[in-house]
Amino acid sequence: MANEIERKFLIKSLPEDMSGTTMRQGYLQPEKERAVRIRTVEKDGSKKGVLTIKGMGSASGMSRYEFETEIPVEDADHLLSLCNQPLIEKTRYKIDVDNLTWEVDEFHGVNDGLVVAEVELESEEQTFDKPSFVGEEVTGQTKYYNMMLLKNPYTTW
């Protein structure tokens, strides 16, 4: 079983000249104990579907069980039509700094204006230096969870 350990931060400014991946995602089961997420990912003219199941998070909000597998795009598109609306729309950029990959999500639609970064770690105790584009930490703050952004979009804060 895979355990995902990550920390989440707000972004001060996006680095320039990056190419990103377009994502649309929704939830078939949006619960904190277990979430079933469907996602389509598009980059450079290719598109794939992804099914993800996430378990309950740790007390710190840093780690939780995650299962992820690729599914046919046609199935992903159909399953997205069954998800709670609106869908999460975002562009993801990956930035490598000091042997860590930062995934920066720039949200669109009802969450337009929100930009966050996540960094996946080996353990909850792992230390690292924050890059200059990284701001306030929001790890464990539920309002920043993608699932919660469906219920309470950023543009309504």
C-alpha positions as CSV (number, residue, x, y, z in Angstrom):
1,M,0.0,0.0,0.0
2,A,1.2,3.5,-0.9
3,N,1.3,6.2,1.7
4,E,1.5,9.8,0.4
5,I,3.4,12.3,2.5
6,E,3.2,15.9,1.3
7,R,3.1,19.5,2.5
8,K,1.1,22.2,0.9
9,F,2.0,25.9,0.5
10,L,0.6,29.1,-1.0
11,I,2.6,30.6,-3.8
12,K,4.0,34.1,-3.8
13,S,4.5,34.2,-7.6
14,L,4.6,31.7,-10.4
15,P,8.0,31.2,-12.0
16,E,7.9,32.4,-15.7
17,D,8.2,30.4,-18.9
18,M,6.8,27.1,-17.6
19,S,4.7,24.6,-19.5
20,G,2.0,22.9,-17.6
21,T,-0.5,20.1,-17.7
22,T,-4.2,20.8,-17.8
23,M,-6.4,18.8,-15.4
24,R,-10.1,18.4,-14.8
25,Q,-11.1,16.4,-11.7
26,G,-14.2,15.5,-9.8
27,Y,-15.1,13.2,-6.9
28,L,-17.5,10.3,-6.9
29,Q,-17.2,9.9,-3.1
30,P,-16.0,13.2,-1.5
31,E,-15.6,12.2,2.2
32,K,-12.7,12.8,4.5
33,E,-12.5,9.1,5.5
34,R,-12.2,8.0,1.8
35,A,-12.3,10.0,-1.4
36,V,-12.7,8.5,-4.9
37,R,-11.4,11.0,-7.5
38,I,-11.5,10.9,-11.3
39,R,-9.1,13.0,-13.3
40,T,-8.3,13.7,-16.9
41,V,-4.8,15.0,-17.7
42,E,-3.8,16.7,-20.9
43,K,-0.4,17.7,-22.1
44,D,1.0,18.2,-25.6
45,G,-2.1,16.9,-27.3
46,S,-2.3,13.6,-25.4
47,K,-5.0,12.9,-22.8
48,K,-5.2,10.2,-20.1
49,G,-7.7,9.2,-17.4
50,V,-6.8,8.5,-13.8
51,L,-8.7,6.9,-10.9
52,T,-7.5,7.7,-7.4
53,I,-8.7,6.5,-4.0
54,K,-7.4,8.3,-0.9
55,G,-7.8,7.3,2.7
56,M,-8.1,9.2,6.0
57,G,-5.3,11.6,6.6
58,S,-3.0,11.7,9.6
59,A,-3.5,14.2,12.4
60,S,-0.9,16.6,10.9
61,G,-2.7,16.4,7.5
62,M,0.7,15.4,5.9
63,S,0.1,11.8,5.1
64,R,-2.6,9.4,4.0
65,Y,-3.1,6.2,1.9
66,E,-3.3,6.7,-1.8
67,F,-4.1,4.3,-4.6
68,E,-3.8,5.6,-8.2
69,T,-4.3,3.9,-11.6
70,E,-4.7,4.9,-15.2
71,I,-8.1,4.3,-16.8
72,P,-9.4,4.7,-20.3
73,V,-10.1,8.4,-21.2
74,E,-13.6,7.5,-22.3
75,D,-14.3,6.0,-18.9
76,A,-12.8,9.0,-17.1
77,D,-14.9,11.5,-19.2
78,H,-18.1,9.5,-18.4
79,L,-17.3,9.3,-14.7
80,L,-16.5,13.0,-14.5
81,S,-20.1,13.6,-15.8
82,L,-21.3,11.6,-12.7
83,C,-19.3,13.7,-10.2
84,N,-20.5,16.6,-8.1
85,Q,-20.3,19.8,-10.1
86,P,-18.5,22.1,-10.7
87,L,-15.3,20.2,-11.5
88,I,-11.9,21.3,-10.3
89,E,-10.0,22.8,-13.2
90,K,-6.3,23.6,-12.9
91,T,-2.9,23.8,-14.6
92,R,-0.1,21.9,-12.9
93,Y,3.5,22.9,-13.2
94,K,6.4,20.7,-11.9
95,I,9.5,22.5,-10.6
96,D,12.6,20.6,-9.4
97,V,14.5,22.3,-6.6
98,D,17.2,20.7,-4.4
99,N,16.2,17.1,-5.4
100,L,12.5,17.7,-4.6
101,T,9.7,18.1,-7.2
102,W,7.2,20.9,-6.4
103,E,3.8,20.5,-8.0
104,V,2.3,23.9,-8.5
105,D,-1.4,24.1,-9.2
106,E,-2.9,27.2,-10.7
107,F,-6.7,26.9,-10.4
108,H,-9.3,28.1,-12.9
109,G,-13.0,28.4,-13.0
110,V,-14.7,28.8,-9.6
111,N,-11.3,28.6,-7.9
112,D,-9.6,31.2,-10.2
113,G,-6.8,33.1,-8.5
114,L,-5.7,30.3,-6.1
115,V,-2.2,29.0,-6.6
116,V,-0.7,26.3,-4.3
117,A,2.3,24.0,-4.3
118,E,2.7,20.6,-2.9
119,V,6.0,18.8,-2.2
120,E,6.0,15.0,-1.6
121,L,8.4,13.8,1.1
122,E,9.9,10.6,2.3
123,S,8.7,11.1,5.9
124,E,6.8,13.7,7.9
125,E,10.1,14.7,9.7
126,Q,12.0,15.4,6.4
127,T,13.4,18.9,6.3
128,F,14.0,21.1,3.3
129,D,14.5,24.6,2.2
130,K,11.6,26.4,0.7
131,P,12.2,27.9,-2.7
132,S,11.7,31.7,-3.1
133,F,8.4,31.3,-4.9
134,V,6.9,29.4,-1.9
135,G,4.9,31.3,0.7
136,E,2.7,30.4,3.7
137,E,2.3,26.8,4.6
138,V,-1.3,25.5,4.5
139,T,-0.7,21.8,5.1
140,G,-3.7,20.3,7.0
141,Q,-6.0,23.3,6.4
142,T,-9.0,21.6,5.0
143,K,-10.3,24.6,3.0
144,Y,-7.3,24.1,0.6
145,Y,-8.1,20.4,-0.1
146,N,-9.3,20.0,-3.7
147,M,-12.3,18.2,-2.5
148,M,-13.3,21.1,-0.2
149,L,-12.7,23.6,-3.1
150,L,-15.8,22.0,-4.7
151,K,-18.0,22.8,-1.7
152,N,-16.5,26.2,-0.9
153,P,-14.8,27.6,-4.0
154,Y,-11.9,30.1,-3.6
155,T,-13.8,32.8,-5.4
156,T,-16.4,32.8,-2.6
157,W,-13.9,33.4,0.3
